[in-house]
Amino acid sequence: MTITAATSTAWLSGYIADLPTPFDATGAIDIRAFKVLCERQIEAKARGIVVCETAGESSTLSPEEQSHLIRAAVDTVRGRACIIAGAGSNSTQQAIELTRRADAAGADAVLSVVPYYNKPMQAGIEAHFLAIADSTELPIILHDIPARTNRELADATLARLARSGQFIGLRDATGDVTRAARLRRLLPADFHLMSGDDASALGYIANGGNGCISMISNVAPGLCQAIFACCQQENWQAARALHNRLAELEAVLSREGSPALKAALGTLGLIRPDLRLPLVEVDAATAREVAGAVAAIARREPAAA
């Protein structure tokens, strides 16, 4: 069954992987490995896939490379999940251009981050997102990650933006597990709240969140989908038990980010650990830590339902 972003926001739920961008030994994008990562999420019955965002090292990808990755994801997935393209920038005009490119490449929605480095006021943040919305008909998911942007997306600003049906959800990387409950009364019922922090995702979902846009689901997609299934059944004891299996890897991913994620996927033989500067591979001690955490998860990873 084809999933479409245009008709409903129900697909924006569960665990949705923020895919890394694999590189080959020359530093070029490894499209074959990228397609394998996409298929792995489909096999786990994920309803969406994020490309060209935080885990994808988007800041070191050219606009042409981003378009190429989005097209590869669209061609690989073939409507079996929605493709969410990272299209954020601290330049409003550049964000508009990336959004238009994502649309032309076939993305189902875009993920647009609060402008970083510039430190805009809330009025500027709101105007930035409204200008992007005026440039496209694609659904927009907002990304609030103040640890990287040094500016939060205030609840009141989010509530005003959500009055437009074009803004369909939030990737909330604040780590505040109480925020979902607080936002629910301010937002339309079909506006979806997704955690952007794996470590606190279970608490966020328990407080009314719809799921998690996740790094760790790249490594353990079946386990992450099993956690969400337990949440839907309100079997919180089972959800906690499954989530606890991820704790060791979550800790190192939180600390080291994309380098640790690529190291983890490398231990599974899925991609090379290569990154683009200024990111470099993890050191030997961290690599051993990652390998041990992945091995522990893999021994108990459930198959997709």
C-alpha positions in Angstrom: 0.0 0.0 0.0 1.4 3.4 -0.9 1.7 5.9 1.9 1.2 9.5 0.9 1.9 12.6 3.0 -0.7 14.7 1.2 -3.8 13.0 2.5 -3.0 12.4 6.2 -0.5 12.9 8.9 -1.0 9.4 10.4 2.2 8.2 8.8 4.2 10.6 10.9 4.4 8.2 13.9 6.5 5.4 15.3 10.3 5.3 14.9 11.5 7.1 11.8 15.2 6.8 11.1 17.4 9.8 10.4 19.6 8.1 7.8 23.4 8.7 7.7 25.0 9.4 4.3 27.4 6.6 3.4 30.7 7.5 1.7 33.1 5.3 -0.2 36.9 5.3 0.0 37.1 8.4 -2.3 34.7 10.5 -0.2 31.9 10.2 -2.8 28.4 9.1 -1.8 27.9 5.4 -1.8 24.4 5.1 -3.3 24.4 1.3 -3.1 24.9 1.3 0.6 22.4 4.1 1.0 19.7 2.1 -0.7 20.5 -0.9 1.6 19.8 1.4 4.6 16.5 2.5 3.0 15.4 -1.1 2.4 16.3 -2.1 5.9 13.8 0.5 7.3 11.1 -0.7 4.9 11.7 -4.3 6.1 11.1 -3.1 9.6 7.8 -1.5 8.5 8.9 2.1 9.2 6.4 4.6 7.8 8.9 7.3 7.0 12.6 7.8 6.4 14.6 11.1 6.9 17.4 11.9 4.5 19.9 14.8 4.4 19.4 15.8 7.9 21.5 15.7 11.2 22.7 12.1 10.9 23.1 12.6 7.2 25.9 15.2 7.6 23.8 17.6 5.5 26.1 20.6 6.2 28.8 18.9 4.1 26.6 17.8 1.2 26.2 20.0 -1.8 22.7 20.9 -3.0 23.2 18.5 -6.0 24.3 15.7 -3.7 21.2 16.3 -1.5 18.9 16.1 -4.5 20.7 12.9 -5.7 20.1 11.3 -2.2 16.5 12.3 -2.1 15.8 10.8 -5.6 17.7 7.6 -4.6 15.5 7.3 -1.5 12.3 7.9 -3.5 13.3 5.4 -6.2 14.2 2.8 -3.7 11.2 3.1 -1.4 8.6 3.4 -4.2 5.8 4.7 -2.0 6.2 2.2 0.8 7.1 4.9 3.2 7.2 8.7 3.1 10.5 10.4 2.3 11.2 13.4 4.6 14.0 15.6 3.2 16.1 17.8 5.4 15.9 21.2 3.9 17.0 23.6 6.7 19.4 26.5 6.7 20.2 29.6 8.7 19.6 31.5 5.5 15.9 31.7 4.6 16.6 32.0 0.9 18.9 28.9 1.0 16.2 27.0 3.0 13.7 27.9 0.3 16.0 26.7 -2.4 16.7 23.4 -0.6 12.9 22.9 -0.1 12.2 23.5 -3.8 15.0 21.0 -4.7 13.5 18.4 -2.3 10.1 18.9 -4.0 11.6 18.5 -7.4 13.4 15.3 -6.3 10.1 13.7 -5.1 10.2 14.2 -1.4 6.9 13.7 0.5 7.7 16.3 3.2 10.6 18.5 4.4 12.2 18.8 7.8 13.1 22.4 8.5 15.3 23.4 11.4 15.2 26.5 13.5 17.9 28.9 12.0 21.2 28.3 13.7 24.1 30.7 14.5 22.1 33.8 13.6 20.2 33.7 16.9 17.0 35.2 15.5 14.1 36.4 17.7 10.9 34.4 17.8 9.4 36.9 15.3 12.3 36.1 12.9 11.9 32.4 13.4 8.2 32.6 12.6 8.8 34.7 9.5 11.5 32.3 8.4 9.2 29.3 8.5 6.3 31.2 6.9 8.5 32.3 4.0 9.4 28.6 3.4 5.8 27.6 3.6 4.9 30.2 1.0 7.5 28.7 -1.4 6.1 25.1 -1.5 3.1 22.9 -1.2 5.0 20.2 0.6 4.1 19.4 4.2 6.7 20.8 6.7 8.0 19.3 9.9 9.7 21.7 12.2 12.9 20.8 14.0 13.6 22.3 17.4 17.1 21.5 18.6 18.3 24.3 20.8 21.6 22.5 21.7 22.7 23.1 18.1 20.8 26.3 17.2 21.2 28.3 20.4 17.5 29.3 19.9 14.4 27.4 20.9 11.1 27.3 19.0 8.9 28.7 21.7 5.5 27.0 22.4 3.6 30.1 21.4 5.5 30.4 18.1 4.8 26.8 17.4 1.1 27.2 18.1 0.8 30.1 15.7 2.6 28.2 12.9 0.5 25.1 13.5 -2.6 27.1 12.6 -1.6 26.5 9.0 -2.2 22.9 8.0 1.0 22.9 6.0 3.0 22.6 9.3 2.2 19.0 10.2 4.6 18.1 13.0 7.6 18.8 15.2 10.9 17.0 15.7 11.4 18.0 19.4 15.1 17.5 20.3 14.9 19.5 23.6 14.9 16.3 25.7 12.0 17.7 27.7 9.7 14.7 28.2 6.9 16.9 29.6 6.7 19.1 26.6 4.4 16.8 24.5 1.7 16.9 27.2 2.1 20.7 27.5 1.8 21.2 23.7 -1.2 18.9 23.1 -3.7 21.5 24.4 -2.1 24.2 22.1 -2.0 22.3 18.9 -4.4 20.8 16.4 -5.2 17.1 16.9 -3.6 16.1 13.7 -0.3 17.9 14.4 2.2 15.2 15.3 4.9 15.5 18.0 8.0 13.4 17.4 10.9 13.2 19.8 14.3 14.0 18.4 16.1 12.5 21.3 16.5 8.7 21.5 17.3 8.6 25.2 14.1 10.4 26.3 11.9 9.2 23.5 10.0 6.6 25.6 9.1 9.2 28.2 8.1 11.7 25.4 5.8 9.1 23.8 4.3 8.2 27.2 3.4 11.9 27.6 1.5 12.1 24.3 4.2 12.1 21.7 3.6 10.2 18.4 7.0 8.7 18.0 10.7 9.5 17.5 12.8 10.7 14.6 15.7 8.6 15.6 19.4 7.8 15.1 19.4 4.5 16.9 16.7 3.0 14.8 19.3 2.9 12.0 21.0 0.2 14.1 18.1 -1.6 15.6 15.0 -0.9 13.5 13.0 -4.0 14.5 13.6 -3.3 18.2 12.6 0.3 17.9 9.4 -0.7 16.1 8.7 -3.3 18.8 9.1 -0.5 21.5 6.5 1.6 19.7 4.1 -1.3 19.3 4.3 -1.8 23.1 3.6 1.9 23.5 0.5 1.7 21.3 -0.8 -1.1 23.5 0.1 0.9 26.6 2.3 -2.0 27.7 4.8 0.4 29.4 6.6 -2.3 31.3 7.5 -4.2 28.1 8.3 -1.0 26.4 10.8 0.0 29.2 12.4 -3.5 29.1 13.0 -3.2 25.4 14.1 0.4 25.6 16.6 -0.5 28.3 18.4 -2.7 25.8 19.4 0.4 23.8 20.7 2.4 26.8 24.4 1.6 26.2 24.4 2.5 22.6 22.1 5.5 23.1 24.7 6.9 25.5 27.6 6.8 23.1 25.4 8.0 20.2 24.4 11.0 22.3 28.0 11.7 23.1 29.6 11.2 19.7 26.8 11.6 17.1 27.2 10.6 13.5 30.8 9.2 13.9 29.4 6.7 16.5 26.4 5.9 14.3 28.6 5.1 11.3 30.9 3.0 13.5 27.8 1.0 14.7 26.6 0.4 11.2 30.1 -0.5 10.2 30.2 -3.3 12.7 27.1 -4.7 11.1 28.8 -4.5 7.7 26.3 -2.0 6.3 28.5 1.0 5.5 32.0 2.3 5.9 32.8 4.5 8.9 34.0 7.3 6.6 32.9 10.9 7.3 33.5 14.3 5.9 35.6 16.9 7.8 35.2 18.4 10.3 33.9 15.0 11.5 36.3 12.2 11.9 36.1 8.5 12.9 35.8 7.6 16.6 38.9 6.5 18.4 39.8 2.9 19.1 38.3 2.9 22.6 35.0 4.3 21.5 34.9 1.9 18.5 35.2 -1.0 21.0 32.5 0.5 23.1 30.2 0.8 20.1 30.9 -2.7 18.9 30.1 -4.1 22.3 26.8 -2.2 22.5 25.8 -3.3 19.0 26.6 -6.9 19.7 24.5 -6.9 22.8 21.5 -5.4 20.9 21.9 -7.7 17.9 21.7 -10.8 20.0 18.2 -9.8 21.1 16.9 -7.8 18.1 13.4 -9.0 17.3 12.3 -9.5 13.7 9.8 -6.9 12.2 6.2 -7.8 12.9 
